[in-house]
Amino acid sequence: MPTNMSLFSVNAILIMSTDDRSRILTRYYSGPHTPLGSTSHPGANPYPTVKEQKGFEKGLLEKTNKQTSDVILYDGRVVVFKMEGDVMLYVVGGDENEIMLFGVVLALRDALAILLKNSTDKRTLVENYDLVSLAIDEIIDDGIILETDPVIVASRVSKPPTQDITSVKNIDLSEQGLLNAWEFGKLKLAERMRQL
């Protein structure tokens, strides 16, 4: 029975370009209650510096470039990945259940397909970086898997706030409406000046 009981299960999530081997989005997580500077602790981030992260990512891309499977063991970590267009989606775990990690990578792939209308390529991901980042935050929070249903993730990311929509509908952008807003602003400013 493992002595380290924790919900922490994802060490990193990576989205990388296969064309120029560049990072599109990378998130590395450290588990809770990790001593500062420790890389040997079970939940510690094994790649604390950007140089170490880029070295890990370069080796990972080289190893997975010609792989036919979706799960590998690399650098003592379970890595599950999916290729979508010209990008690779990676989820890196410690000694976690690869089926659970595979569910995360599938949730990310399917949520991005819903949000980006089946156009998951480098250019689209960079143009919609905010949606991609929010989708990852909805799936994983500090290494803890929160949601693996891509429809729920996409609806949470793409749903606009309801209170802003109603206020936008009531704005009069005609010339008369803008003049009314200007007069209202002048009146309020004059009232403030009189109070001082």
C-alpha positions as CSV (number, residue, x, y, z in Angstrom):
1,M,0.0,0.0,0.0
2,P,1.5,3.4,-1.0
3,T,2.4,5.7,1.8
4,N,1.9,8.8,-0.3
5,M,-1.8,9.3,-0.5
6,S,-2.5,12.4,-2.5
7,L,-4.8,13.6,-5.3
8,F,-1.7,15.0,-7.1
9,S,-1.2,13.0,-10.2
10,V,0.0,15.2,-13.1
11,N,3.6,16.5,-13.1
12,A,3.3,18.4,-16.4
13,I,1.1,19.1,-19.4
14,L,2.8,20.0,-22.6
15,I,1.6,21.2,-26.0
16,M,4.5,21.2,-28.5
17,S,4.9,21.8,-32.2
18,T,6.3,18.9,-34.2
19,D,7.4,21.1,-37.1
20,D,9.9,23.4,-35.4
21,R,10.0,21.5,-32.0
22,S,8.9,24.6,-30.1
23,R,6.8,25.0,-27.0
24,I,3.3,26.2,-27.5
25,L,2.1,25.8,-23.9
26,T,3.8,24.0,-21.0
27,R,2.7,23.7,-17.4
28,Y,4.8,22.0,-14.8
29,Y,3.2,21.2,-11.4
30,S,4.7,20.6,-8.0
31,G,2.7,18.6,-5.5
32,P,1.4,20.0,-2.2
33,H,3.7,19.8,0.8
34,T,6.8,19.6,-1.3
35,P,10.0,20.8,0.5
36,L,11.6,23.8,-1.3
37,G,14.4,22.8,-3.7
38,S,13.6,19.1,-3.4
39,T,13.5,17.2,-6.7
40,S,13.5,13.7,-5.1
41,H,10.2,14.1,-3.2
42,P,7.4,12.1,-4.9
43,G,5.4,15.2,-5.7
44,A,8.3,17.5,-6.5
45,N,8.7,19.1,-9.9
46,P,11.7,17.1,-11.4
47,Y,12.5,19.9,-13.8
48,P,12.6,23.2,-11.8
49,T,14.5,25.3,-14.3
50,V,13.6,26.2,-17.8
51,K,16.9,24.7,-19.1
52,E,16.0,21.3,-17.6
53,Q,12.4,21.6,-18.9
54,K,13.6,22.3,-22.4
55,G,16.1,19.4,-22.3
56,F,13.3,17.1,-21.1
57,E,10.9,18.3,-23.8
58,K,13.6,17.9,-26.6
59,G,14.3,14.3,-25.6
60,L,10.6,13.6,-25.2
61,L,9.9,14.9,-28.7
62,E,12.7,12.8,-30.2
63,K,11.5,9.7,-28.5
64,T,7.8,10.1,-29.3
65,N,8.3,11.3,-32.9
66,K,8.3,7.9,-34.4
67,Q,6.3,6.0,-31.7
68,T,3.2,4.1,-32.6
69,S,1.9,3.7,-29.1
70,D,0.3,6.4,-26.9
71,V,2.0,5.6,-23.6
72,I,5.7,5.5,-22.9
73,L,8.0,5.5,-19.9
74,Y,10.5,8.3,-20.2
75,D,13.0,9.6,-17.6
76,G,11.2,7.5,-15.0
77,R,7.8,9.1,-15.7
78,V,4.7,7.8,-17.4
79,V,4.0,9.9,-20.4
80,V,0.8,9.7,-22.5
81,F,0.5,11.7,-25.7
82,K,-1.6,12.3,-28.7
83,M,-0.7,13.8,-32.1
84,E,-3.2,16.4,-33.5
85,G,-2.2,18.0,-36.8
86,D,1.2,19.5,-36.3
87,V,1.2,19.5,-32.5
88,M,1.7,16.9,-29.8
89,L,-0.3,16.9,-26.6
90,Y,1.6,15.4,-23.6
91,V,0.5,14.5,-20.1
92,V,3.3,13.6,-17.7
93,G,2.7,11.7,-14.5
94,G,5.0,10.1,-11.9
95,D,4.1,6.5,-11.3
96,E,0.4,7.1,-11.8
97,N,-2.2,5.0,-13.6
98,E,-1.7,5.5,-17.3
99,I,-5.4,5.0,-18.0
100,M,-6.2,8.0,-15.8
101,L,-3.5,10.1,-17.6
102,F,-4.8,8.9,-20.9
103,G,-8.2,10.1,-20.0
104,V,-6.7,13.6,-19.3
105,V,-5.0,13.8,-22.7
106,L,-8.2,12.6,-24.5
107,A,-10.2,15.2,-22.5
108,L,-7.8,17.9,-23.6
109,R,-7.8,16.8,-27.2
110,D,-11.6,16.6,-27.4
111,A,-12.2,19.9,-25.6
112,L,-9.8,21.6,-27.9
113,A,-11.6,20.1,-30.9
114,I,-14.9,21.4,-29.6
115,L,-13.5,24.9,-28.8
116,L,-11.5,25.3,-32.0
117,K,-14.0,23.6,-34.3
118,N,-11.7,20.6,-35.1
119,S,-8.8,22.8,-36.1
120,T,-6.2,21.8,-33.7
121,D,-3.0,23.1,-35.3
122,K,-0.2,25.3,-34.1
123,R,-1.5,28.5,-35.6
124,T,-5.0,28.0,-34.2
125,L,-3.7,27.2,-30.8
126,V,-1.5,30.3,-30.7
127,E,-4.4,32.5,-31.9
128,N,-6.7,31.0,-29.2
129,Y,-4.1,30.8,-26.5
130,D,-6.6,32.1,-23.9
131,L,-9.1,29.3,-24.6
132,V,-6.4,26.6,-24.5
133,S,-5.0,27.9,-21.2
134,L,-8.5,28.0,-19.7
135,A,-9.3,24.5,-20.9
136,I,-6.1,23.2,-19.3
137,D,-7.0,25.0,-16.1
138,E,-10.5,23.4,-16.1
139,I,-9.0,20.0,-16.5
140,I,-6.1,20.2,-14.1
141,D,-5.5,22.4,-11.1
142,D,-2.0,22.3,-9.6
143,G,-1.5,18.7,-10.8
144,I,-4.9,17.5,-9.6
145,I,-7.3,16.2,-12.2
146,L,-10.6,18.0,-11.9
147,E,-12.6,17.2,-15.0
148,T,-12.3,14.8,-17.9
149,D,-15.5,15.4,-19.7
150,P,-14.6,17.5,-22.8
151,V,-18.2,18.8,-23.3
152,I,-18.3,20.2,-19.7
153,V,-14.8,21.7,-20.1
154,A,-15.7,23.3,-23.4
155,S,-18.9,24.7,-22.0
156,R,-17.2,26.2,-18.9
157,V,-14.5,27.8,-21.1
158,S,-16.7,29.2,-23.8
159,K,-19.7,30.3,-21.8
160,P,-19.7,34.1,-21.6
161,P,-20.7,35.8,-18.3
162,T,-24.5,36.4,-18.3
163,Q,-24.4,39.7,-16.4
164,D,-22.2,41.3,-19.1
165,I,-24.4,40.2,-22.0
166,T,-27.5,42.0,-20.6
167,S,-25.6,45.3,-20.1
168,V,-24.2,45.2,-23.6
169,K,-27.6,44.8,-25.1
170,N,-28.9,48.0,-23.5
171,I,-26.1,50.3,-24.8
172,D,-27.3,52.8,-27.4
173,L,-24.4,53.3,-29.9
174,S,-26.2,55.7,-32.1
175,E,-25.1,59.4,-32.4
176,Q,-27.9,60.5,-30.1
177,G,-27.0,57.7,-27.6
178,L,-23.4,58.8,-27.5
179,L,-24.4,62.5,-27.0
180,N,-26.7,61.4,-24.1
181,A,-23.8,59.5,-22.5
182,W,-21.5,62.6,-23.0
183,E,-24.1,64.9,-21.3
184,F,-24.6,62.4,-18.5
185,G,-20.8,62.3,-17.9
186,K,-20.5,66.1,-17.9
187,L,-23.4,66.4,-15.4
188,K,-21.8,63.8,-13.0
189,L,-18.4,65.5,-13.3
190,A,-19.9,68.9,-12.5
191,E,-21.7,67.4,-9.5
192,R,-18.4,65.9,-8.2
193,M,-16.6,69.2,-8.7
194,R,-19.3,71.1,-6.7
195,Q,-19.0,68.6,-3.8
196,L,-15.3,69.4,-3.4
